[in-house]
Amino acid sequence: GVAIIDPAATYIDLDARLQPDCTIQPGTTLTGHTVVEAGATVGPHTTAHNAHIGANANVAHSWVVGARIGRG
């Protein structure tokens, strides 16, 4: 499954897609057609809109719009 550390402090849009074994940290907002691949950690305090976050990537304290972040 997906680990959402603090669901009350996290927003995930219906169009966002999360693969198994990713972790979503508090203060994270995922909107549009954002994809988070397996093993990635997003947040804390990250906003991603129409972004693709690769497997095992670590994206903290970021504003990501329309970008592709590679694996690892």
C-alpha positions as CSV (number, residue, x, y, z in Angstrom):
1,G,0.0,0.0,0.0
2,V,0.8,3.7,0.3
3,A,2.1,5.2,3.5
4,I,0.4,8.5,4.2
5,I,2.0,9.8,7.4
6,D,-0.6,12.4,8.4
7,P,-3.8,12.1,6.3
8,A,-5.3,15.2,8.0
9,A,-2.3,17.3,6.7
10,T,-2.3,15.8,3.2
11,Y,-4.4,16.5,0.0
12,I,-4.5,14.1,-2.9
13,D,-6.6,14.9,-5.9
14,L,-8.8,12.2,-7.4
15,D,-6.7,12.3,-10.7
16,A,-3.4,11.7,-8.9
17,R,-2.0,8.1,-9.1
18,L,0.1,6.6,-6.4
19,Q,2.0,3.3,-6.9
20,P,2.5,0.8,-4.0
21,D,5.2,1.4,-1.4
22,C,5.5,5.2,-1.9
23,T,5.4,7.5,1.2
24,I,3.5,10.8,1.4
25,Q,4.8,13.1,4.2
26,P,2.7,15.7,6.0
27,G,2.0,19.1,4.3
28,T,1.9,17.5,0.8
29,T,-0.6,18.4,-2.0
30,L,-0.8,16.3,-5.1
31,T,-3.1,17.6,-7.8
32,G,-3.9,17.1,-11.5
33,H,-2.5,14.1,-13.2
34,T,0.4,13.6,-10.8
35,V,2.0,10.2,-10.7
36,V,4.2,9.0,-7.8
37,E,6.0,5.8,-8.6
38,A,6.8,2.9,-6.2
39,G,9.3,3.6,-3.4
40,A,9.2,7.4,-3.8
41,T,8.9,9.7,-0.8
42,V,7.1,13.0,-1.4
43,G,7.2,15.7,1.2
44,P,7.1,17.1,3.7
45,H,5.7,20.3,2.4
46,T,5.6,19.5,-1.3
47,T,3.1,20.6,-3.9
48,A,3.1,18.6,-7.1
49,H,0.7,19.4,-10.0
50,N,0.7,17.4,-13.3
51,A,4.1,16.0,-12.2
52,H,5.7,12.6,-12.6
53,I,7.9,11.5,-9.7
54,G,10.0,8.5,-10.5
55,A,10.6,5.3,-8.4
56,N,12.7,5.7,-5.3
57,A,12.9,9.5,-5.7
58,N,12.9,11.8,-2.7
59,V,11.1,15.1,-3.2
60,A,11.0,17.3,0.0
61,H,10.0,21.0,0.4
62,S,9.3,21.5,-3.3
63,W,6.9,23.1,-5.7
64,V,6.8,20.8,-8.8
65,V,4.6,21.8,-11.7
66,G,4.5,19.9,-15.0
67,A,7.9,18.4,-14.3
68,R,9.3,14.9,-14.5
69,I,11.6,13.8,-11.7
70,G,13.6,10.7,-12.5
71,R,14.2,7.6,-10.4
72,G,16.3,7.7,-7.3
